[in-house]
Amino acid sequence: MSGIDRSRYDNRSDQWRRRTGAKRSRARRWASVPLRLVLVTVAAASALATQFVMHNGGSLPEINLQNLIKPKPVAISGVASVIDGDTIEMHGQRVRFNGIDAPESAQYCDDAKGFEYPCGRRSAEALDGFLAASKPVQCAFVTWDRYGRFVGDCTRADGSSVAAWMVEHGQALDWPKYSNGAYAAQQAKAKAAKVGLWIGSFQAPWDWRAQHSDDAQTPTAPLFATGNGNPGCNIKGNISASGERIYHLPGQKYYAVTVISQNKGERWFCSEAEAVAAGWRRSKR
């Protein structure tokens, strides 16, 4: 091989080694990046792409970072506290029923005569009674929602589907956006029988939330907690700073923020009659 040919060969060999070394260096750098960071970065880029496409008239599936970041849990089981008609709490974990939507805690509907009634509270009461009849509740994981709640398919101890029962008795609606019509038959039955919500007129919970975004926050405490250990005894007897004895019902404005201190003489009641007989008056709000 001549000196000129040898020089060309050496130059090409050096170039090949430099390119190979650069590729290996990039591979090592990528290997050192935590997988979670990669996933979050990809998800963020996908979210930006979604926003761009939807802004320009297209559509892409909703991206939920919770499902990329949080691990998939096993089924959860236990005695539930009712938050509202479609949400419970077990072992400190909020659980949202998959595929249905119930009236919000502060939502009112119209009965058959056109009079308003607290349909959100009625839905929660119905759920509380249904769950109390066969404990414990078991929920199979479906997904995480954007609020970090466990979304699941839940059944009572006797195997009855909680979501199906709520819809069939008119206490919740089939939510096609997430159910793909899984509870459409139960809803048709409830509507034909005019039970629950269908006895009068109402606004779909998802529409109500859109118009009452400031009022539709999830309660900070269960509407139906175990209280003093007796399920159903959920009326809070509070003693004010001035010494006045006031009881708060689930769904009232200050119920969620009222904390019972039995050391101060405060207590739980199982009925309004019991509270009144003990010398407490009902909260005005």
C-alpha positions as CSV (number, residue, x, y, z in Angstrom):
1,M,0.0,0.0,0.0
2,S,1.4,3.4,-1.0
3,G,1.9,6.2,1.5
4,I,-1.0,8.2,0.1
5,D,-3.4,5.2,0.2
6,R,-2.2,4.5,3.8
7,S,-2.9,8.0,4.8
8,R,-6.4,7.9,3.4
9,Y,-7.1,4.6,5.2
10,D,-5.9,6.0,8.5
11,N,-8.1,9.1,8.1
12,R,-11.2,7.0,7.4
13,S,-10.4,4.7,10.4
14,D,-10.1,7.8,12.6
15,Q,-13.5,9.2,11.4
16,W,-15.2,5.8,12.0
17,R,-13.8,5.5,15.5
18,R,-14.9,9.1,16.3
19,R,-18.5,8.4,15.1
20,T,-18.7,5.1,16.9
21,G,-17.4,6.7,20.1
22,A,-19.9,9.5,19.9
23,K,-22.8,7.0,19.5
24,R,-21.6,5.0,22.5
25,S,-21.3,8.2,24.6
26,R,-24.9,9.1,23.7
27,A,-26.1,5.6,24.6
28,R,-24.4,5.8,27.9
29,R,-25.9,9.2,28.7
30,W,-29.4,7.9,27.8
31,A,-28.9,4.8,29.9
32,S,-28.1,7.0,32.9
33,V,-31.4,9.0,32.6
34,P,-34.1,7.7,35.1
35,L,-37.0,5.9,33.3
36,R,-39.5,8.0,35.2
37,L,-38.0,11.2,33.9
38,V,-38.1,9.9,30.3
39,L,-41.8,8.9,30.7
40,V,-42.7,12.3,32.2
41,T,-40.9,14.1,29.4
42,V,-42.6,12.0,26.7
43,A,-46.0,12.6,28.4
44,A,-45.4,16.3,28.5
45,A,-44.5,16.4,24.8
46,S,-47.6,14.3,24.0
47,A,-49.7,16.7,26.0
48,L,-48.4,19.7,24.0
49,A,-49.1,17.8,20.8
50,T,-52.6,17.1,22.0
51,Q,-53.2,20.7,22.8
52,F,-51.9,21.7,19.4
53,V,-53.9,19.2,17.5
54,M,-57.2,20.0,19.3
55,H,-56.5,23.8,18.9
56,N,-56.4,23.1,15.1
57,G,-59.6,21.1,15.0
58,G,-58.3,17.5,15.6
59,S,-58.7,15.2,18.6
60,L,-56.5,12.9,20.5
61,P,-57.2,10.8,23.6
62,E,-56.9,12.5,27.0
63,I,-53.5,12.1,28.5
64,N,-53.3,11.4,32.3
65,L,-49.8,11.8,33.8
66,Q,-51.1,10.0,37.0
67,N,-51.1,6.7,35.0
68,L,-47.5,7.2,33.9
69,I,-46.2,8.2,37.3
70,K,-48.2,6.2,39.8
71,P,-47.9,2.4,40.1
72,K,-51.0,0.2,39.3
73,P,-52.3,-1.0,42.7
74,V,-53.9,-4.3,43.6
75,A,-57.7,-4.4,44.5
76,I,-58.7,-2.5,47.6
77,S,-61.2,-3.9,50.1
78,G,-62.7,-2.7,53.4
79,V,-65.5,-0.9,55.1
80,A,-66.2,2.3,53.1
81,S,-67.1,5.8,54.2
82,V,-69.3,7.6,51.7
83,I,-68.0,10.8,50.2
84,D,-70.8,11.3,47.7
85,G,-72.9,9.2,45.4
86,D,-70.0,8.0,43.3
87,T,-67.0,8.2,45.6
88,I,-66.1,6.4,48.7
89,E,-63.0,6.2,51.0
90,M,-61.3,3.1,52.3
91,H,-58.0,3.0,54.2
92,G,-57.4,6.7,53.5
93,Q,-57.8,6.2,49.7
94,R,-60.5,7.9,47.7
95,V,-62.2,5.5,45.3
96,R,-64.2,6.8,42.3
97,F,-66.8,4.4,40.8
98,N,-65.9,3.7,37.2
99,G,-68.4,4.7,34.4
100,I,-71.1,6.5,36.5
101,D,-71.6,10.0,37.7
102,A,-73.9,11.0,40.7
103,P,-75.2,14.4,41.7
104,E,-72.7,16.5,43.6
105,S,-73.0,16.9,47.4
106,A,-74.3,20.5,47.0
107,Q,-76.5,19.8,44.0
108,Y,-80.3,20.2,44.1
109,C,-82.9,18.8,41.7
110,D,-86.6,19.2,41.2
111,D,-89.1,16.5,42.4
112,A,-92.3,15.5,40.6
113,K,-94.1,18.7,41.9
114,G,-91.3,21.0,40.9
115,F,-90.0,21.5,44.4
116,E,-86.2,21.5,45.0
117,Y,-84.6,18.8,47.1
118,P,-81.0,17.9,47.9
119,C,-80.5,15.2,45.3
120,G,-76.7,15.0,45.9
121,R,-77.3,14.2,49.5
122,R,-80.1,11.7,48.7
123,S,-77.7,9.9,46.4
124,A,-75.1,9.6,49.1
125,E,-77.7,8.4,51.6
126,A,-78.8,5.7,49.1
127,L,-75.3,4.6,48.6
128,D,-74.6,4.5,52.3
129,G,-77.6,2.3,52.9
130,F,-76.7,-0.1,50.1
131,L,-73.2,-0.6,51.2
132,A,-74.1,-1.1,54.8
133,A,-76.3,-4.1,53.9
134,S,-73.3,-6.2,52.8
135,K,-69.8,-5.4,54.0
136,P,-67.0,-5.1,53.0
137,V,-66.7,-3.4,49.6
138,Q,-64.1,-4.6,47.1
139,C,-62.9,-2.5,44.2
140,A,-60.8,-3.7,41.3
141,F,-58.5,-1.0,39.9
142,V,-59.3,0.5,36.4
143,T,-57.2,3.7,36.3
144,W,-56.1,6.8,38.2
145,D,-58.1,10.0,37.5
146,R,-56.5,13.4,37.2
147,Y,-57.1,14.1,40.9
148,G,-55.1,11.0,41.9
149,R,-58.2,9.0,42.9
150,F,-58.4,5.3,42.5
151,V,-61.1,4.6,39.8
152,G,-62.5,1.1,40.1
153,D,-65.2,-1.4,39.6
154,C,-66.7,-2.0,43.0
155,T,-68.9,-4.8,44.4
156,R,-70.4,-5.5,47.8
157,A,-69.5,-8.6,49.8
158,D,-72.5,-10.4,48.2
159,G,-71.1,-9.6,44.7
160,S,-73.6,-6.9,43.8
161,S,-72.2,-4.2,41.5
162,V,-72.3,-0.8,43.2
163,A,-72.3,1.2,40.0
164,A,-75.1,-0.9,38.4
165,W,-77.3,-0.6,41.5
166,M,-76.9,3.2,41.8
167,V,-77.8,3.7,38.1
168,E,-80.7,1.2,38.2
169,H,-82.2,2.9,41.3
170,G,-81.9,6.4,39.7
171,Q,-79.3,7.6,42.1
172,A,-76.5,8.0,39.5
173,L,-76.2,8.2,35.7
174,D,-74.5,6.1,33.2
175,W,-71.5,8.2,32.0
176,P,-71.0,7.3,28.3
177,K,-67.7,9.2,28.2
178,Y,-66.1,6.6,30.4
179,S,-68.6,3.7,30.5
180,N,-69.1,3.1,26.7
181,G,-72.8,2.6,27.7
182,A,-72.1,-0.2,30.2
183,Y,-75.0,0.9,32.4
184,A,-77.4,2.1,29.7
185,A,-79.8,-0.7,30.3
186,Q,-80.0,0.0,34.0
187,Q,-80.6,3.7,33.2
188,A,-83.4,3.0,30.8
189,K,-85.0,0.8,33.5
190,A,-84.8,3.6,36.1
191,K,-86.1,6.2,33.7
192,A,-89.1,4.1,32.7
193,A,-89.9,3.4,36.4
194,K,-89.4,7.1,37.3
195,V,-87.3,6.3,40.4
196,G,-84.6,8.4,42.0
197,L,-83.5,11.4,39.9
198,W,-86.0,10.4,37.2
199,I,-89.0,11.2,39.4
200,G,-88.6,14.9,38.4
201,S,-86.1,17.0,36.5
202,F,-82.4,17.4,37.1
203,Q,-79.2,18.6,35.5
204,A,-76.6,15.9,34.6
205,P,-73.8,16.1,37.2
206,W,-71.1,16.8,34.6
207,D,-73.2,19.8,33.3
208,W,-73.9,21.0,36.9
209,R,-70.1,21.0,37.7
210,A,-69.4,23.0,34.6
211,Q,-71.7,25.7,35.8
212,H,-70.7,25.5,39.5
213,S,-67.0,25.0,39.3
214,D,-66.4,26.8,42.6
215,D,-69.0,24.7,44.4
216,A,-68.2,21.3,43.0
217,Q,-65.2,20.5,45.1
218,T,-64.9,17.1,46.6
219,P,-65.8,17.3,50.4
220,T,-62.8,17.2,52.6
221,A,-64.5,14.7,54.9
222,P,-66.8,11.8,54.3
223,L,-70.6,12.6,54.4
224,F,-71.2,9.3,56.1
225,A,-68.3,8.5,58.5
226,T,-68.4,6.0,61.3
227,G,-68.3,8.8,63.8
228,N,-68.4,7.4,67.3
229,G,-68.3,3.9,66.0
230,N,-72.0,3.5,65.1
231,P,-72.5,3.5,61.3
232,G,-75.2,6.0,60.3
233,C,-74.6,8.2,63.4
234,N,-73.2,11.0,61.2
235,I,-74.8,14.2,62.7
236,K,-72.1,16.4,64.2
237,G,-73.0,18.0,67.6
238,N,-70.6,21.0,67.9
239,I,-70.2,23.5,70.8
240,S,-69.4,27.0,69.5
241,A,-66.9,29.4,71.1
242,S,-69.9,31.1,72.9
243,G,-71.0,27.8,74.3
244,E,-74.0,27.3,71.9
245,R,-74.8,23.7,71.0
246,I,-75.3,23.3,67.3
247,Y,-75.6,20.2,65.2
248,H,-74.6,20.0,61.5
249,L,-76.1,17.6,59.0
250,P,-74.2,16.0,56.1
251,G,-74.3,18.3,53.1
252,Q,-74.6,21.5,55.1
253,K,-72.1,24.3,54.5
254,Y,-69.9,23.8,57.6
255,Y,-70.3,20.0,58.0
256,A,-67.1,19.0,56.3
257,V,-64.9,21.5,58.3
258,T,-66.6,20.7,61.7
259,V,-64.3,18.5,63.9
260,I,-65.9,16.8,66.9
261,S,-63.9,16.9,70.1
262,Q,-65.5,14.6,72.7
263,N,-63.2,16.0,75.4
264,K,-65.1,19.3,75.0
265,G,-68.5,17.6,75.3
266,E,-69.1,17.5,71.6
267,R,-70.7,14.4,70.2
268,W,-72.3,12.5,67.3
269,F,-76.0,11.9,66.9
270,C,-77.9,9.3,65.0
271,S,-81.0,11.4,64.3
272,E,-82.1,15.1,64.5
273,A,-84.7,14.1,67.1
274,E,-81.9,12.8,69.3
275,A,-79.9,16.0,68.9
276,V,-82.8,18.2,69.7
277,A,-83.7,16.2,72.7
278,A,-80.2,16.6,74.0
279,G,-80.4,20.4,73.7
280,W,-78.7,21.0,70.4
281,R,-80.2,23.2,67.6
282,R,-79.8,22.7,63.9
283,S,-77.2,24.8,62.0
284,K,-78.8,27.5,59.9
285,R,-76.4,26.7,57.0
